[in-house]
């Protein structure tokens, strides 16, 4: 806890389509999530309004819809 880790070198090796969800009220800044997206080869960032880091419990329907939309888009590309 309290340690900072730089995962960018590992993230650059991931080529699978990746969805990064960020709660607009997350304690982690949006720039950190954007940094993950920038490090990934094929990533999309979605900022969820009125959500924190735990959007999956706060807004389960919105969370599920974002994941579903992302997966449908990935499958349509195949």
C-alpha positions in Angstrom: 0.0 0.0 0.0 1.3 3.4 -0.9 3.8 2.1 -3.3 3.7 3.2 -6.9 4.2 0.7 -9.7 4.9 1.4 -13.3 3.1 -1.2 -15.3 3.6 0.5 -18.7 6.3 -1.9 -20.0 4.1 -4.9 -19.3 1.0 -3.2 -20.8 2.8 -2.5 -24.0 3.0 -6.2 -24.7 -0.8 -6.7 -24.5 -2.3 -6.6 -28.0 -5.8 -7.8 -27.2 -8.6 -5.2 -27.3 -8.9 -3.7 -23.8 -11.5 -1.7 -22.1 -10.5 0.7 -19.3 -13.4 2.0 -17.3 -12.8 5.0 -15.1 -15.2 6.4 -12.5 -15.4 10.2 -12.8 -15.3 10.3 -9.0 -12.5 7.8 -8.6 -9.7 8.8 -6.2 -7.2 7.8 -8.9 -7.0 10.6 -11.4 -8.3 10.2 -15.0 -4.8 10.9 -16.2 -3.6 7.7 -14.6 -6.3 5.7 -16.4 -5.4 7.5 -19.6 -1.8 6.6 -19.1 -2.8 2.9 -19.1 -4.8 3.4 -22.3 -1.8 5.1 -23.9 0.5 2.2 -22.9 -1.9 -0.4 -24.3 -1.8 -1.1 -28.1 -5.5 -1.4 -28.6 -7.4 0.2 -25.7 -10.5 2.3 -25.2 -11.2 4.5 -22.2 -14.7 5.1 -20.9 -15.3 7.6 -18.1 -18.4 6.7 -16.1 -20.1 9.8 -14.6 -21.1 9.7 -10.9 -19.1 6.6 -10.2 -16.0 5.8 -8.1 -13.5 3.0 -8.5 -16.3 0.6 -7.6 -18.7 1.4 -10.4 -19.5 -2.3 -10.8 -21.4 -2.2 -7.5 -22.6 1.4 -7.7 -23.9 1.2 -11.2 -24.0 -2.4 -12.2 -26.4 -1.9 -15.1 -24.1 0.9 -16.6 -21.0 -1.2 -16.0 -22.6 -4.2 -17.7 -23.8 -2.1 -20.6 -20.3 -0.6 -21.2 -18.7 -4.1 -21.2 -21.4 -5.5 -23.5 -21.0 -2.6 -26.0 -17.3 -3.1 -26.0 -17.5 -6.9 -26.5 -20.0 -6.5 -29.3 -17.7 -4.1 -31.1 -14.8 -6.5 -30.6 -16.8 -9.4 -32.0 -18.0 -7.3 -34.9 -14.4 -6.6 -35.9 -13.6 -10.4 -36.2 
